[in-house]
Amino acid sequence: MHHIYHTYLQMIEHTFEGKIQSQDEAALFDLARKHFTAPFLLPYLDSGASFQDLKYQTKMMMFHYYQIEHFTNITVCLLEKQNIPYFLLKGISLAAYYPLPEHRKLGDLDLYIPDPDKVAEARKLLEINGYILDPEVSDHHITYTYTFPKTGRTYILELHFRIVGKYQYDRANQVVDSVYNAHALSSHIQTIHDKAYQVLPPTEYTFYMIHHMLKYYLYSGFGIRLLCDFAFYVKARHTEIDFPQIHTWCKDSHIFHLYEIILESCRLWLGLSPAIDPEIHCNKKDCKDFMEKVLSDSDMGTNEDRALVNGGSYKKVTLRTYFKEGHLQMHVRFPKLGKILLLWPILWVITYGYFLRNTYRIRHTTLKQTLRDFKDSNHASRLIQVFDNSKDH
C-alpha cells in the first residue's frame, strides 16, 4: 500500500492526538477532500497551505449536520404524530458514534417503513405537508424533496419500503426480506440531542451496514466513510451485537467474505479491537487490495453518475449477464406489470428504450462505454467473493 494511504489512515485512527507528521500535505488534502474527512486531518495540517480549505470543508460539514438534524427531527415528528412506525437509517444515527457527530458528512435523510400499508399512509402525510415526490425510479425507496420556506434550502428524504435494493442472487434477497420485515423487526431507541428515534437493533443495524456497503461496492464503489461508520458503530455496540447470527446471515446470503474483509480492514487501519468477533480473520493482502480500492475511489465511488445499477457479481460478463441486469431493471421500473409473464417482451423493449435515453441524456456517455464500464466494475467487484463468486456457493 502506498505510504500516503498509511499516513492518511493513521490520521483518521488517531484523530486529535496530533502526533503524526507528513510532508505530503497536498496528497493528504486531496484524500480528505474526496472522502469528506477534513475534520480528521485538521489537527495535523493546522499551519500549511491547505489549512483554510480544510477548515472551510469542516465548517460546511458541521453546518450541514445541524440542517439535516433539524430536517430529520421535523420529518420524524410528523410520522410519530400519526403513529406511523419507522426506522432511522444512517445519517445522524451513525454520526452519534463518531468522535464528534458533526465530523460525519451527511447527505440525505433515510427512513425505513417495513409495513406497506404504513408506507402508503406516510406518502399521503408527507405530500400534504409540502414534501415533493421525485420521479426517480427505485426498487427500494421513494424520493421526496422538501424546501424550507424561510431559507429556501432543499433537502432529500429517501423513504425506504425495502431496506436495500434487490440483488440478482435470490437467496440474498430472501435473507434480507426475512430479517427486515415488519413482523421480525423489534424497535430500538436511540436518543440524539434529547430526541428519541427508532433505529434498527444492533445486530440488524450491523448486517444492514454490510449490505449498504455491498450495494455501493457492486454499483460504483465507496469511500472510507462507510468503513468509519462500521468501525465506530461496532466499537460502541459490540457487546449488544449477536455475531454468530451475523455469521449465519452472511453465510446464508453468500457474502461472508465481504464481512471478513470489512472486519479485518477495520482492525488493521481504523482501530477496531481484535477482541471483537475474534475468530474471524481475512487474508491481509485481500484487505490491502480492498482498502486501496476504497481510498482510490471518492466518497461515494467512481463515475457514479455513469454507472449501471449492478445486482450481482459475475465470474464472466456475457450477453446473458447484460440480459439478466436488464431483466432486473424491468422489474424495478414495472413492479406490478412485471409480474405478468406475457407482458415481459413488451416491458423489455420499453426498459431498453429508457436505458438508451438515460445513457445519452442523463449519464452523457455512449452505449459502448456504459457496457465497458459495467464489465470493468464487475471485474473490480470480484475482489470480494460474493454470490456466484463466493467460496461456499
N, C-alpha and C positions, 0 to 999 in steps of 0.2 A: 504494500500500500504506500502511496506517495506520502512523503513526510508532512506535507501541508495538511493532509487529511488527519494524520495523527495529532498534530498540534490543534487543529480545529475541534476535534472530538474531546481532547483533554480540556479545552477551554469550556466546553459545554458541561463536562462532567464535574469540573472544579470551579464553577462559577462563583464569583465573589472572593475567591482565595487570592487571586491576583499574583500568583507565583510563576506563571508561565510566560516566558519571553520568546518573541519571534521577530525576525526581520522581514517576514513575508506579509507585510501589512496589506498590500494590495490584493493578494490572493485570498487572504482571510476575509477581507471585507467583501470580496466578490461572493464567497461562500455564504457569508452572513446575509447578504442582500438576496441571493437566490432562494435561501431557505428560511428567510424571515426570522433570523436568530440574532439580530443586532444586540438585544439586551444581554445576551450571554457573553458577548465579546467586549462590551464597554469597559469592564474593569481592566482589560489587558491592552486596549488600544485607546487610552484616555488622553493621549497627547500627540498622536500622529495626525497626518493629513486627512485621514478618513473619519476622524472622531465626530466632526459635525454631521456628516452623512449618517453615521451610525446612530447618533443622538436623535436625528430627525426621524429615522425609521422607528426607533424606540418610542418616541413621543406619539407618532401616528398609531402605532400598535396599541399603546395604552389608551389613547383617545377612543379608538375603535372598540376596545374591550368594553368600556363603560357604555358605549352606544348599544352594542349587542346585548349587554347585560340588561339594559333598560327595555330593549325590544323583546328579549326573552321573557322578562317579568310581565309586561303588559299582555303578551300573547297567551302565556300560561294562565294568567288570572282570568282571561276571557273564557278559556276552556273550563277552568275549575268552577266558575260561576254557573255553568250549565252542566256540571257533573260529567264532563267528558274526560275519561282517563287517558293518560298519555305517558310516554317515557321521553325524557330529555336525553338526547344523544350528543356526545362530543361537546363542542363549544365551551361555555363557562363551567360545565360539569367536569371536564378534564382539566381545564385551566386551573381549577382549585387545587390540583395536586402538584403544580409547578412551584419552584422556589418563591416566585411571585406570580400570582394568577395573571397579571397584566403582561407577563412576558410570553404568553402563548398567543400566536397570531390567530385571530378569529375571522371566519369568512361569512357564513350564514347561520341561520337557526335551523336545527334539525329536531323534529318531534316525531315520535313513532306512536301510531294508534293501531293496535293489532286487531281491533274489532271493526269489521267492515261497516256495520250499522253506525258506529260512533264516528267513523271517517266521514260518512255522509252528513251527519249532524255537524261535525266540525267545519266541513266545507261551507254549509249554509251560514253558519255563525260567522265565519271569517269574512265571507263575501258581503254580508250585511254590514260588517264593521269596517269596510274600506280596504280589505285585502284584495288585490287584483290577481286573478288567475293568469298564469303564464301558459302559453300554448305548447311548451316543451313536452315532448313525449318521453315517458319513462316507465319502466316496468316495476318500479318500487316506490316512487314518490310523486306527489303533485306539488308544483312550484307556485308560490304566491309572492308578490311584491307588496310592500307596504311603505308609503311615503308619509313621514311625519309632517303635518300641516305647517307647524311653526318654522321648522328648519329646512324643509324640502329634501331632507336626506331620505334615500330609499334603501330598504333592507329586504333580504330574501329569506323566505320561510320555505323549507322543504318538509312537506307533510308526508311522512312515510306510511304507506299501507303495507309495506313489506320491509323487513329490516335491511336487506341488501338486494341488489338486482339478481336476476336468475343466471345460473351457470348452464353450460351445455351438459355438464355432468349431473345427471338426475339425482344420484344418491346424495350429493352435497345439498341440493335444493330440499330434499326430503328431510335431512337432518336439521337444516335451518328452520324449515316450517314447523318441525316438531318441537324445537327449543323455544321459538319466539311466537307461539300462537297465544291467543287471549286466555286460553284455559291453563296453559303451562306456566306462564309468567306470574311471578308474585311482585308486589310493589316494594320498592326500596326507597327510603327517603334520604336526600342529601340537602343539607342546609347551606346556602350560599348567600352571604350578605343578609342574614336574618330572614331569608325567604326559603321555605321548604319546597323542594322539587321532587317529582317522582322520576327515578332513574332505574336502570337495569340493576338487578342484584350483581354482586362482584363476579361470580363465575360466568354468568351470561354476558356481562359487560366485557370481560376479558376475551371471551370467544367472539363477541361482536367486533372488537378491535382487530382481531386476527383476520376476520372476513373483510373488514373495511380495508385493511392493507392489501389483502389478496385482490380485491376488485380493482384497486388502483394499479397494483403491480401488473395485472393482466392487461389493463387498459392502456395506461400511459406512464406507469412508474410513479414513484412518490419520493418525497424528500425526508430529511431527518426528523421533521416534526412528528410524524406518526409513530416513529420509534421512541421519541421522547414521551409521547402520550402513554405508550405501553409501559415504558420503564418507570415513569413517575407513578402511574396508577398502580401497577403491580407491587412496586416497592411499598406503597402506602397501605394496600389492602390485601397483601398476600396471605395473611392469617385467615381471611374470610373466603378465599378462593379454593374451590374444590378442584385441585389439579388433576387427580385421577379422572374426574368427569371430563375435564378439558381434553385429556389424552383420548378418552373413549370417543368423544365427538369428533376430534381431529382425525383419528384413525378411520372412523366410520365414514368420514367425508373425503378421505384420501388427501388430506392437507397436513399430515403430521410433520413432514419435513419442513414445511413453512414455519410451524410452531417452533421446531427445534432451532432453526436458523435465526428466528426473531429473538428467542430467549437467550441463546448463546451470544448473539451480537450485542444485546443489551448488557450482558455481563462483561464482555470484553471492552466495551467502549462507553457505556452510559451508566456505569456504577451499580448495576443490579447485582445483588448479592448472590454468590454461587450456592448459598444455602437455600435459596428459593427454588423449589422443584429440582432438587439436586441430582436426581438420577437422569435428567435429560441433558444431553450434550450434542454438539454438532461439530463436524469437521471444521477446523479453523480456516482452512483455505476457502471452503464454501462461504464462511462468514465474511472473510476478507473480500471475496468477489462480490458478495451481496452488498456489503457496505460501500464498496467503491461505486457500484451502480447507483445506490441511493444518493451518494454525495455528488455524483456526476450529473444527476437529474436536478431539476429545480424543485421548489416546494411541492407542487402537485404534478410532477412528472415532466416529460419532454414531449413537445408537439401535441399537447392535449387537445387543442382545437382541431387538429387534423387527424386525430386518431379515430379508429373504429372501436365501437364497443366490442370487447372481446369476452366471450363467455367460457373460454376453456384454454387449455394448454395442450398443444398437439405435438406428437412425435414428428409429424411431417405435414406441411401445408400443401393440400392438393385442391383441385376443383371441388371435390366433395366437402372439404373444410369450409370453403367460401359459401357453399350452398347451406351448410349447417348454420353458419353465422347469420346468413340471410334469412333462414327459416326462423331463427330465434328472434330477429328483429321484426319479422312479420307478426309474430305473436305479441311483441311489445307494442307495436303500432295498432294492432287489431285484436285486443284481448278477448273480445266476445265473438266476433266473426271468425277468429282463428280456431275456434272450437268446432267449426263446421267443415269437415273434411272436403266436401265438394267445392268449397269456395277457395281452397288453397291455391290453385293455379292462378286465379284472378288476383288474389291478395299478394302472391309472389311478384307478379308483374307491377302492381301498384307500389309495393315496397321498394322494388328495384328503381322505379321512377323517382321516388322520394330520395333514394340513396344517391342517384346521379345528380339530382338537383342540389342536394346538400353538399356533395363533393365539390362542385364548381362554384356555388353561390355562397356557401357558409364556410366550408373548410378552405376554399380558394386554392384548390390543388387539382390534380388530374386523377382519373380512374387508375391509371397505371401506377402513379406514385402512391396512392392510397393503399392499393393492394400490396405494393412492395413494402410500405411501412408496416402493414399488418403482419407480413411474413417476418420482417426483422424483429418486430415486437414479440412475436411468438417464439422466435429463436432465443431472445433475451429472457423470456419468462421460463424457459426450460432450466435455468439455473436452480430454481426451486422445483422439486419433484411433486407435482400435484396432479390430481385427476388421472388422466390417461398415462401420464408420465411418472406416477408415484411408484415407489418401490413395492408397495403392498397391493397394487391394483390387480 
